[in-house]
Amino acid sequence: MSLFNVFNITGSGMSAQSMRLNTTASNIANADSVSSSIDQTYRARHPVFAAAMQDAAAGQKENVGVQVLGVVESNKPLNIEYAPDHPMADNEGYIYKPNVNVIEEMTNMISASRSYQTNVQLAESAKNMLNKTLTLGQR
């Protein structure tokens, strides 16, 4: 693997973690929203990642980063609350809240932030190694 591939790998990792941070922020922002029907209630969203592969010489495959396959909605049950006095209550007196667990989302945010930071540090280390390689023959 070329040292230049490190930049592709870390770049795709940063992009994936950025997507994870954005979906987590969206989940937290909508955690306290309320609706009057199950169909209109916000559902937690999570990105799906896969290792991106590229054909290398001799038919081998090597990792070249992270690919975002998409964003899926959580299938956890919604939080249903009986609140007949709430202005958003349905005909039976229920309100519907998202299936967002704020503690889990904060944990995801910390993990994504640290993963992003690790990718930045790896790219910086690769850059430093390349710079030192360029100065090897100089006196």
C-alpha positions as CSV (number, residue, x, y, z in Angstrom):
1,M,0.0,0.0,0.0
2,S,1.3,3.4,-0.9
3,L,1.6,6.1,1.7
4,F,-0.6,8.2,-0.6
5,N,-3.5,5.7,0.0
6,V,-3.5,6.8,3.6
7,F,-5.0,10.1,2.5
8,N,-7.8,8.4,0.6
9,I,-8.6,6.1,3.6
10,T,-8.5,8.8,6.2
11,G,-10.5,11.2,4.0
12,S,-13.3,8.6,3.5
13,G,-13.2,7.9,7.3
14,M,-13.6,11.6,8.0
15,S,-16.5,11.9,5.6
16,A,-18.2,8.8,7.1
17,Q,-17.8,10.2,10.7
18,S,-19.1,13.6,9.5
19,M,-22.2,11.8,8.2
20,R,-22.5,10.0,11.6
21,L,-22.2,13.3,13.5
22,N,-24.8,14.9,11.3
23,T,-27.4,12.2,11.8
24,T,-26.7,12.0,15.5
25,A,-27.2,15.8,15.8
26,S,-30.4,15.5,13.8
27,N,-31.6,12.8,16.2
28,I,-30.8,14.9,19.3
29,A,-32.4,17.9,17.8
30,N,-35.7,16.0,17.2
31,A,-35.6,14.0,20.5
32,D,-38.3,16.1,22.2
33,S,-40.6,16.6,19.2
34,V,-44.2,15.5,19.5
35,S,-46.7,14.5,16.9
36,S,-50.4,13.4,16.9
37,S,-49.9,10.3,14.7
38,I,-47.5,7.4,14.3
39,D,-46.8,8.2,10.7
40,Q,-45.7,11.8,11.3
41,T,-43.4,11.0,14.2
42,Y,-39.7,11.4,13.8
43,R,-37.7,8.2,13.9
44,A,-34.0,7.9,14.9
45,R,-31.7,7.7,11.9
46,H,-28.4,5.9,11.6
47,P,-25.9,5.8,8.8
48,V,-24.8,2.4,7.4
49,F,-21.1,2.0,6.5
50,A,-19.1,-0.6,4.6
51,A,-15.5,-1.1,3.8
52,A,-14.9,0.3,0.3
53,M,-12.8,-2.1,-1.8
54,Q,-10.8,-1.5,-4.9
55,D,-9.2,-4.1,-7.3
56,A,-5.5,-4.1,-6.9
57,A,-2.9,-5.7,-9.1
58,A,-2.9,-9.5,-9.3
59,G,-6.6,-9.8,-8.5
60,Q,-6.1,-9.0,-4.8
61,K,-8.3,-6.5,-3.0
62,E,-7.3,-3.9,-0.6
63,N,-9.2,-1.6,1.7
64,V,-9.4,1.9,0.3
65,G,-11.7,3.5,2.9
66,V,-15.2,3.7,4.2
67,Q,-18.3,3.9,2.0
68,V,-21.6,5.3,3.3
69,L,-24.3,2.9,2.0
70,G,-27.2,5.1,3.2
71,V,-29.2,6.2,6.2
72,V,-31.8,3.9,7.8
73,E,-34.6,4.7,10.3
74,S,-34.6,2.9,13.6
75,N,-37.3,0.2,14.0
76,K,-37.5,0.6,17.8
77,P,-41.0,1.3,19.0
78,L,-42.0,5.0,19.4
79,N,-42.7,6.5,22.8
80,I,-46.4,6.8,23.2
81,E,-47.8,8.9,26.0
82,Y,-51.3,9.5,27.3
83,A,-51.7,13.2,27.5
84,P,-55.3,14.2,26.7
85,D,-54.8,17.8,27.5
86,H,-51.8,18.2,25.1
87,P,-52.7,20.2,22.0
88,M,-51.1,17.6,19.8
89,A,-53.0,14.7,21.3
90,D,-55.0,12.4,18.9
91,N,-58.7,11.5,19.3
92,E,-57.8,9.0,21.9
93,G,-55.6,11.4,23.9
94,Y,-52.2,10.0,23.0
95,I,-49.1,11.9,21.8
96,Y,-46.2,10.2,19.9
97,K,-42.6,10.9,20.7
98,P,-39.5,9.8,18.7
99,N,-37.6,6.6,19.5
100,V,-34.5,8.6,20.2
101,N,-32.4,7.7,23.3
102,V,-30.4,10.9,24.0
103,I,-27.8,9.0,26.1
104,E,-27.1,6.6,23.2
105,E,-26.9,9.5,20.8
106,M,-24.5,11.4,23.0
107,T,-22.3,8.3,23.2
108,N,-22.5,8.0,19.4
109,M,-21.5,11.7,19.0
110,I,-18.4,11.2,21.3
111,S,-17.4,8.1,19.4
112,A,-17.8,9.7,16.0
113,S,-15.9,12.8,17.1
114,R,-13.0,10.7,18.4
115,S,-12.9,8.6,15.2
116,Y,-12.9,11.8,13.1
117,Q,-10.0,13.1,15.3
118,T,-8.1,9.9,14.9
119,N,-8.4,10.1,11.1
120,V,-7.1,13.7,11.2
121,Q,-4.1,12.6,13.3
122,L,-3.4,9.7,10.9
123,A,-3.4,12.0,7.9
124,E,-1.2,14.4,9.7
125,S,1.3,11.6,10.5
126,A,1.3,10.5,6.9
127,K,2.0,14.1,5.8
128,N,4.9,14.3,8.2
129,M,6.4,11.0,7.0
130,L,6.1,12.2,3.4
131,N,7.8,15.5,4.2
132,K,10.6,13.7,6.0
133,T,11.1,11.3,3.1
134,L,11.5,14.3,0.8
135,T,14.3,15.7,2.9
136,L,16.3,12.5,3.4
137,G,18.9,13.4,0.7
138,Q,19.4,16.9,1.9
139,R,22.2,18.1,4.2
